[in-house]
Amino acid sequence: TMSSKHIAIIGASADRSKFGNIAVRAFARQGWTVYPVNPKETQIEGLPVFKSIAEVPVRPDLISVYLPPPVLLKVLPDIAARGCAG
């Protein structure tokens, strides 16, 4: 089996109707190791949630973002600093 790929989902949501939750489930189903990022949640779909991309313990292969533009602009420097392997 191929080794698991890592994705950080910024704006992950506990609300199953939101894209930030649908993405968590979809990537997990495809065998990715998912790192949900949301400062207000502690657990999403049974996964521990990180308050910021800086707290994610690995350098993800992919970073997916589900945030409104004004919020995204605030976290862009963190995303750039973290980078991703892909």
FENTADA-V969651 format. One record per pair of residues at least 4 apart in sequence whose C-alpha atoms are under 6 Angstrom apart, sorted by the first residue. I is the first residue (numbers start at 1). GAP is how many residues later the second one is. D is the distance in Angstrom with one decimal. If there is no record, write none. Layout:
i: <I:I>
gap: <GAP:GAP>
d: <D:D>
This chain:
i: <4:5:5:6:6:6:6:7:7:7:7:7:8:8:8:9:9:9:9:9:10:10:11:11:11:11:11:12:12:12:12:12:13:13:14:16:19:20:27:28:36:37:37:37:37:38:39:42:43:43:43:50:59:60:61:61:61:62:62:67:79>
gap: <28:27:28:26:27:54:55:27:53:54:55:56:27:28:55:27:28:54:55:56:27:55:9:26:27:55:56:8:9:24:25:26:7:8:30:5:4:46:5:4:13:12:13:14:15:13:12:7:4:5:6:5:25:24:23:24:25:22:24:5:4>
d: <5.5:5.0:6.0:5.7:4.7:4.8:5.3:5.1:5.2:5.9:4.8:5.6:4.6:5.9:4.8:4.9:5.7:6.0:4.8:5.8:4.6:4.7:5.8:5.9:5.5:4.8:5.5:4.2:5.6:5.3:5.7:5.9:4.9:4.7:5.2:5.3:5.9:5.6:5.4:5.1:5.1:5.6:4.7:5.7:5.7:5.2:4.0:5.0:5.4:4.7:5.2:6.0:5.7:5.2:5.4:4.6:4.9:5.9:6.0:5.7:6.0>
